[in-house]
């Protein structure tokens, strides 16, 4: 790191990825800072800079001591151990040790007392909520939200006629000809565990999944203007049921509330939708399959006079960015759902849905809101030009 880069960092001040320390003397305390960075998005620790950004500097005799503390903190006081990189930058007032902590790939990391720390703004805090710990495990691929057990939702909740039809179509044999008991079959299909459906099984094949998973639904509202209004709306609907039911209902809701353009067609023919149907097909399926099922919140679809917003709970997983998905990159957050989606929904599972939407209709913007923990697709509605 060049001197100018370091001075620019210091001038920026502490934030979620930058921490200042005038000095470090305690391995345990330092380990907590490193854990917080590794459990979040990584970051930089500057040793030799006061909390207020004052350059205190270190002398050459301090460096061996600090390196020893860093090694002991990162290897002996963190589970699992992490690797940090250091660089010593000589400034006029002394040396600043630049410690780079990568985003962890084996989350959650914890200190020697078993405490999990994360960054929160410009400081660290303990993780105490079960949901936050689950998301850290999810980031390492150790657990997935779609595989969480739904207590009390058993084979008695199965939509049997629907499942029979699915099984015959997919596997080429009737359910009656299967020799294993139905609960065992569902467990073999990774839809059930110990007699209870997981979230995938419940959402895919139970009669009323929202009876036990009330927030895994879609809230849809069409407004006459360009802002959310509590009192004035064209149509509002809470969409519940199995995933296939939710997909079909939200598709119909959108079709009812968009414009159709006649163009060159006769007066008695149905016009073309103002936005190609494939756009909603791809974006709605993505919202249902790739949302964060650790977050108990509905998908939201808002139709305004100038735009349509599809808002999914949970930001993009791991290191995935909007730039990545525009290039066709993907990260399967919900592997069980994704494995069944190709059989039930118009889902191809190749990471090409976003690109296909943009090819059909380029007036779409994507926002990955990490602080608010949601992902939003905004489809612009263009003015209708009369011939």
N, C-alpha and C positions, 0 to 999 in steps of 0.2 A: 504494500500500500504506500502510495506516495504521500509526502507531507501535505500537499494541497488537498488530497482526498480525505486525509485524517482531519484536518482543520475544518473541512466542510461538514464532515460527520458530527464533529463536536458542536459546530454552530447550529446544527439542526436540532439538537437537544434529544433527551431520552424519549423513546417511544416503545412500541411493542417489540421492536427488533433491535433496540440499542439501549445499552445500560452502561452507566459510568461508575467506577470505583476508584477512589483516591489510592487505596491500597487494599490488599487482601492478606489476612493472617489466619483465617479460620477455614479449614478444609470443608467442614460440614456446611457452613453458611454458603461457601462458594459452590458446593455441589447443588444446593437448592436452586441457585441462579442458573446453573448449567442444565439442570433437569427441566426447569420452566421453559427455557429456550428449545430444548430438544422435543418437548411435548407439544410445542406450538409450531411456529414456522421457522425455527432457527433464529439466529441473530448474532450480534457482535457485542462483546464485552470489552470495554476500554478500561484498563487498569493504569492509573496515573492521571485520572481526570476526576475532579470532584463532582458531587451530585448536581451542582449548579453550573457545570461546564467549565469551571476554573481549571487551568492546567497546573497540576501540582507536580507532575513528573516524578520519575524514579531515578535512582542512581545505579550504576553498574553492579554494586554490591547487592541490590535488591533482586536482580533478575534470577540468579540461581534459586533463591528462596521462593520466589513466586512460581517458577517453573516446577519446583518440587511440590508445592501446594496444589498446582493445577493437575499434575500427574496423579497425586493421591486422591484428589477430589473426583476426577473423571473416571478413575479406574477402581478405587477402593470404597468410594462413598456413593456410587450410583449403580443401580441395577436396572437393566444390564449396563455395562460400561459403555461410555461413548468416547469417540475420538475427536479431539479439538485441534485446531491449527492455531499457532501463535506467530506473531511477527512483531519485532521490536522496532519502533520508529523513534529516532532521535530528534527531539525538538529543542528549542532554545532553553526551555526550563527543565529539561530532563527527558527521560525515556518514557514512552507510552507503550504498554504491551497490548497489542490488538489480538483478542481471542475470538476466533470464528467458530461458532457452534452450528453444525448442520441441523436441518430438520431431521428428527429421528425417524428411523424406518422400523424400529422395534418397540413402538409405543404400547403401553405407557411406561415411561421411565419413572423411577422413584428414588428417593434418597435412602440413606442407610437405615432410617426408621420406618421405611415403607410408605412414606408420604409422597403423593403425586402432586407435583407443582406445575402450573401453567402460567403463561404470561397473560396479564390483564391490563391493557393500556401500557403504561410505562413502569409497571411493577409486577410482582409475582403474587400468586395466591394459591392456596391449597384447593385441590379438587375434591369436592365432597358429594356431589350429586351422582347418582347411579348412571343417569343418562350420559353425563359427560365422560365418565369412565368407559362406558360402552362405546362411545364414539372414538375414544383413543384406541381401544382394542380393535374397532372396525378399521381404523387407519392402518393397522398392521396386518389386516386380513385375518385376524384371529377369530372374530365373530362378525356376523352380518345381521342387520336389522330385520331382514325378511325371514330369518331363521329363528327368531325369538318365539318361545312357546306362548300360546294363548291359553292360560289356565281355564278349565271348565268348558272349553270348546272341543267336543269329542266327535266321534263318528256319527253320533245321533244328529249332529248339525249339518252333515253332508247333504248337499243337493244331489240326491242319488240319481234321479233321471238325467240330470245334466252331466254328472260324472260318468254315467254309463255310456252316454252318447260320445263323450270325449274319448273314453278309453277304447271304444269300438273303432272310432275313426282313426285314432293315433296308433293303436297297437294291433288292429286287425282281428281282434277276438272279443267275444262278449265277456262282460264282467263275471257272468255266471260260470264261465269255463275256467276261471282262475282258481287254482287249488289252495292258495294261501288265504287266510282270513282277511277280511277287508281292512281292519286296522293295521295288520302287518304289511299289506300291499301299500297302503298310504305311507307307512314309515319307510318302506323300501324306495318309494318315490320321493323321499325327502320332504314330505308334506306334513308329517306327524312325528311326535316323539313321546314315548311313554303314555300313549293314549290321548294326548292333546295335540290339536292342530298347531303348527307354527303359523306365523303371520302370512306366509305365502299360501299355505294350505287353506287357511281361513278366507283369505281374499280371493283366491282362485276358485274354490269349490264349495264353500259353505253356503247355506241358504241366505243367512242374514249376517254377514261378517261384522257389520257396524253395531250389532247388538253387544258385542264384546270389544269392538274396536271403533268406538263412535266417532273418533276424529279422523279416521282414515277414509275420508270422503272427498267430494269436490263441492265447493261453494261457488255458484255461478250467479252473476248479476249482470244485467244489461242496463246501461244508463242512457238517458237521452242526450246528455251533455258530455263534457270532457273531464268531469271531476266526480269523485264518489259522493253520493248524496244518500242520506239516511231515509229521506221522505219521498224522493222522486226517482223512480226507476221503471223501466219497461217490463222487466221480468226478473224474478229472483227464484232460485231453486237450490235446495240442498240435495245433492245427488249421491245416493247410497247404493249398496248392493255389491255383488261380485264385481271383480275388475272388468269383465266383459260388459256387464250391465252399466257400470259407470262410464266406460268408454262410449258405448252406444248412446247413452243419455246425454252426455256432454257434447257429443258430435251433433246430435239433433238440436240441442239448445243453441249451439253456434249457428247452425244452418237456419234456424228460425229468426235469428237476430242480426243477420248480415244482409247486405243488399244483393240484388241480382240484376245484371245488366243485359238488356235486350240485344244490343249491338245490331247485327244484320238479320237476326231471327224474326220470324213472323210474330204478330201480336199475340197469338194464342199459344205460343211455345214458352217453355220455361227458360229464363235467361241464364247467363253464366254467373256463377258466384263472383263477387268482387275480388275475392282472394281464392286461389286454387285450393281445392279440397285436400290435396296432398300435404299442404302446409300444416293444416290442423291435424291430419292423420299422423304425421311424423312428430309434431311437437306435443300433442296430447299423449301419445304412447310413451315418448321420452319422459314426460312428467310423471306418468303412472309407474313406469318401470324403474326409473333412476332416482326418484325422490328418496330422501333420507327417512327410512322407516324407524329410526331411533327417535325422530321428532314427531310427537303426537300433535299433529296439526293438519288441517285440510289443504289440499291443492286449491288454489283460487283462480278463477277465470273471470275477468272483468271485461265487458264489452263497452267501450266508450264511442262517442261519435267520431273520433279521429284515430282510434287505436284499439287493439285487443291485447290484453295482458294475460299471460299464463304464468302463474307463480308457484314454484315447487318448494316445499319445505326442504331445507338443507342446501348449503353451497356445494360447488363442485368438489368431488372427493380428492383427497391427497394433493398432489401437485398439479392436477389438471386445471387448465386455465381456459378462458374463452378463446384465446388464440389457438390453443391446442384443438379444441372441438371444431373450430372452423376449418381445421386441416384434416378432420376425420379421425382424430385420436379419441379414444374412449377408455373408461375405467369402469368395470362392472361392479357397482356397489351392491347389487342385490342378485347374486348368482342364481338362486333358486327361481326367483321370479323371471329372470332373463331366460332361463332354460325352458320355461313353459310359455313365455310370451310369443315365441315364434310359432307356437301351435295354436294360440288362441287369438292373438291380436295381429294387426298388420305391422309386425316388427321384424326387422331383418337382422338386428344384432351385430352389424358390421361397423358401427360408428359412423355411418354415412347419412343418418337421418337429418342432421342439421344442415349438411351440405346440400342434400336433396331439396330441403325446404327453401334454401336460399337460391338455388338454381331456378326453382319454380316461381319464386317471389322474393326479390332481393331486399325488400323494404322491411327487414326484421333486425332488431337490435337485441343483444343478449347482455345481461348484467349478472355477474357473480358476486353477490353481496355477502361477504364473509362475516362482517360484524352483525348484520341482521339475520344471517344464516338462512338465506333463501337464494334461489336462482330464478331469474325472470326473463321471459321472452316477450318482447313487445313487437307486435305486428302492426305496422302503420296502415291506416285505411286511407287510401288516396281519394281525392275528390272525383266524383263521377262526371265525366265530360260528355255532354250530350252531342249527338251528331247533327 
